[in-house]
């Protein structure tokens, strides 16, 4: 298949493209390479895939020096005309959208970025998929859509009408927009609600990266909600395996769907929503202990109240993922943290 993967200078998109390439798919990677976080990490990911920084020029495809079946293009999803031209020229079979303005807390101070990238950009992508008869659009949603929902584990059948950040609202909007296009234009779409993804090449704004960096530099770490947090941390390889399995199986119309039912994860349209999470929440303090164990040092902890837009706990119900794909994430937290720290030490050339 020829697959457009957006966000390939990003954490998940990079790993996903690598996995698709290794199994033989033809991949076009796309990314805006914005400066939301250290672009050195983004260029490092691209370089690992054979895309060198000096080759990159806006809206000009670059051939990988590592993968003969990989090209990359720097392009904003908001750039409607050039995105349309890309679809016209490349004739993609499928699209996997991992591009988005990420971050819950950043959305509190920079709301415009989320509307432009996550709403306008996603609309442009939907329009291109519609007009070019894309076989399946798989896109990243987020566990943040569960918002004020307190019932756990979080199920895709649960109500998600009460987000507590604009980031979460933008992801819920993506699900609604996708359903509309599935219904009106018979475009198969699948949204994947990711739960706290971590691993090598991870984002510098995420807890594992921040904690590891601070501890190596002997600085205190900020521990929010006084440590009374738990997250369904999900290792990157488990995420990409789930994405590929889902992308390989486009959803079909559900003839048994009842509009009066409580299940919002399926529809009479070719539309589906899945959680991808470890299905095993880890307490924040235990997460920190796992980092301490690998680094062989004790963190200096600065205990703080919970931050605006944050939730104290996440926990994924993945029963439908198991049912439909016989798959569930399973990487142990210590193993995943060890792999991240080994990558961090190697990439930044630091000593413990």
N, C-alpha and C positions, 0 to 999 in steps of 0.2 A: 504493500500500500504506500501511497504518497501522503504523508501526514504533515500538516502545519502544526508545530508546537510553539505556542507563544510563551514568553517569559523564560527563554532558555539561558539568559545570563543570570537568572534567579535560581534559588535553591532547588525547588522541586522540578522546575522545567529543565534545568541542567541534567539532573539525574535521570529524568524521564527520557530525554532525548538520547542519552547514552545507552539506555536499556533498549530502546526501540532500534537504534542503529546496530547494536550487537546482534539483534535477532534478524536483521536484514531489511528492515523497512527503509524507505527513502524519506528523509526528514528535512524540512525547511524550518530552521529555528528563527524566531523573531523576538526582539526585545528593544525597548526604548533606551536601555542603559541609563536610567535616571540616577540622581545622586541622593536618593532617600537614605542610603547607607553607603559605606566605603566602596567606591567603584573598583578599588583594587581587587576586592573579592570577586566582583562580577567579571572583570577582565581575566582573573585567574581561572574561573570556571570556563570561560570561552576558550582560553588558551589550552586548557586541558582537553577540549574538544577539537583542537586544531584550528581555532579561529584566533589569529594574532591581532593585537590591538592596532598595529599600524596599517592593517589591511582594511579596517572598518571605516566606511564612509556612509553617511545617511542615505537610505533607500537604494543601496547598491549591494546586490547579493555577493557573498564571499564564500569561496569554496574551502572546505576544511582540508588541512594537510594531513589529518589523521584518518578521517572517514571519507571514502569516495562517494558515499551516499548521503552526505550532509552538506547543506549550505546554510548560511546565516545571513539575516538582514536586520540592520538597525532601523526600526520603524515604530512610530507611535500608532496605537490602535485608534487614536483620535484623528489621525491623518486619513480621512475617509477616501479621498481620491486615489492616493497611492496604495491604500489597502485594496481597493477595488481592482486596480491594475495588477497587483500581485496575484490576486485570485484568478484574474483573466489569463495571466501568463503561465501560472504554475499548474493549474488543473489539479488541485488537491482532491483526494478521496475523502479524507477525514480531517477533523480539526480538534486539537486538544488545547484548551485555553487555560494556561497557568499564569498569564499576565494579569496583574492587578496592582493597585496601590495598596500595599499591605500595612498592617499595624493598627491596633485599636487606639493606642494613646496618641499617635500622630494625627488621627482623625479628629481629635478634640481641638487641635490648633490649626490644622490645614484642611478644612472640609472640602474646599474647592477641588483639591487633587483627587478626591474620591469620586466626585461627580464626573469629572472629566475622564478619568481612566476607567473606573469601574462601571459607570452608567453609559456615558457617551461612547467610550471605546467598545464596550460590550454590545451596544446597539449596532455599531458599525460592523462588528464581527457577525452578529446575527443576520444582518442584511446581506453580507457577502455569502454566508452559508446558504441562505434562502435562494439567492439568485444563481448560485453555482451548484445547486443540487448536491450539497455535501451529504454523505451517507450517514454521518453521526458527528454531532458536536458534544464533546465531553468537556466539562468546565469545572474549575475549582470553586466550591462554595466554602463554608466555614462553620465550625462548631459554634462560633459566636452568634449565629442566628438564633440559638436557643434562648438567649437573653435572660429574661426574668423567670423562665421556666425552671421550677424547682424539682420536678419529678425526674428521678434518675433510675436507671441509665437513660440518657437522651435517646428518644426513638424518632425515626423519620415520620412516624404517624402523629407526633406531638404538635401542638400549636406553637408556631414561631412568630407570632404577631407582636411581640414586645421586645424588640432589640434595644440595647442600651448603649450603642455607639453608632456613629454614622457608618463606620466600616461594616458593622453587622447589617445595618439597614441596606447598604449597597449590595451585599451578598444575597440578602433575601430578595432584593429587587431583581438581581440576576436570575434567580429561580423563577420569579413571576414572569419576567420577560421571555425566558426560554420556553415556559409553558405556552405562552401566547403564540410564539412562532411554531411550536410543535402542533398546536391546535389549528392555527390558520393555514399553515403551509406544509404540514406533514413533515416537518424537519425533526428527525430523532435527536433528542437532547437528554443528556444525563448530567445531573449536578452531584458533586462529591463533597460532602461536608468533612473536611479534614480536622483532626484533633491534634493540636500541639505537635507539629512535625519537628524532628530533631535528627542530627547526624552530621557526618563530614560535609564540609562546604556550607554549613548552616548560616543563617542570617545573623549579622553582628548585633541586631537589636533584640534578639531572643535571649531568654534567661540563661541557657546553657553557655552561649558564647560570652555573655556579660560576666557570668559567674567565673568561668574558666579564666578569662583575661584578668579580672580583678584579683583572683586568688594567686595566679602566677606572679602578678606584680605586687603581691602583698598589700593589696588595698581591701577595704571592707566591701561587702556585697549588700545591696539593698534587698531586704526580705519583707515583702508586702503582706498586709493583713496579719502581721506579727507571726508569719509562718503558717497560719491556719488556711492553707490552700492545698488543693490537690488537682492534678491534671492527668488526663489520659494521654500521656506522652506516647507518640507513635513514630517508630523508626523509619527513616526515609526509604529504605529498600522495601519495607512493607507497604508504604504508600504507593510507590511506583508500580509494584506488582499489582496492587488493587486497581490502579488507574488503567493499566494495560488490559487487564481481564475485562473490565467494564467497557472500555473502548472497543474491544473486539466483538462485543455483543450489543448492537444497537437496540434500544427499547422498541417495543411494538405497542400498538393500542391495546388497552386492557378492556375486553368486552364485558367483563364482570364488574367494572368499576361503577360505584354508585355515588353520585354527587352528594348524597346525604351521609356518606360514611365519614369516619374520622380520619381515614388514611389520606394524607395529602402528598404522599410520596409517589403515587401512581395516578393514572388518568385514562380517560378515553382517548387521549392524544398519545403519540409515541414519546412519552416523557417519563423520567424516573429520577428519584433522589436516593442516594445511599450515604450512610456514615462510613468513614474509614478511620477507625480508632483502635487502640490496643485492647479496648474492652477490659482494662485493668488499671484503674486510677492509681497514681503514686502520690503520696504526701510530699509536699514541697520540701520539708525537712529531710525526708528520706532521699529525695533527689539530690539535695545538697551533700548528704553523706556519701552518696555514690561518687560524686565529683571529688570530694575530699579523699576518698579511698584511692582513687586512681592517681591523684596528684601527690598523695602522701603528706598532706598538710591540712590544718584546720582553718576553716574560713572565719574571718572576722565579720560578724553579722550586725547590720544596722536595721533593726526591726522598725517597720513603718506601717501606717494604716493602709487599708485597701485603696487602690487608685480608682478614680472615676472611669466608668466604662468596663471595669473588670468584674469577673464573677469568681466566687470562692471555689467552685468545683466544676469539673467537666467529666463526663463518663459516657462513652459511646455504646449504644445498643447496635451490634452488627449482625443481628440474627438474619436480616434479609440478605446481607452480603454472603453469609454462610449458606443460606438457602439457595440463592441464585447462582453462586459461583464456587461453592464449596471452598471458601477462602476466608481466612481471618488473620490479621497481623499477630505476630507472636515473638518478636525479638525482645529478649529480656533487657530491662533498663540498664543494668550494669554493663552489659555487652555493648549496647548502643552508645553509652557515654564514653566507654573506653575507646571506641573507634573514633568518636569525635575528637577527643583530647589528643589522640595519636596524630590525627590529621592536623589539628591546630598547631601542635608543636613542630610538625614538619613544614607546614605552609609558612608560618611566621618565623621559623628558625629560632625558637626560644628554648631556654633550658629551665627545667623545674628546680 
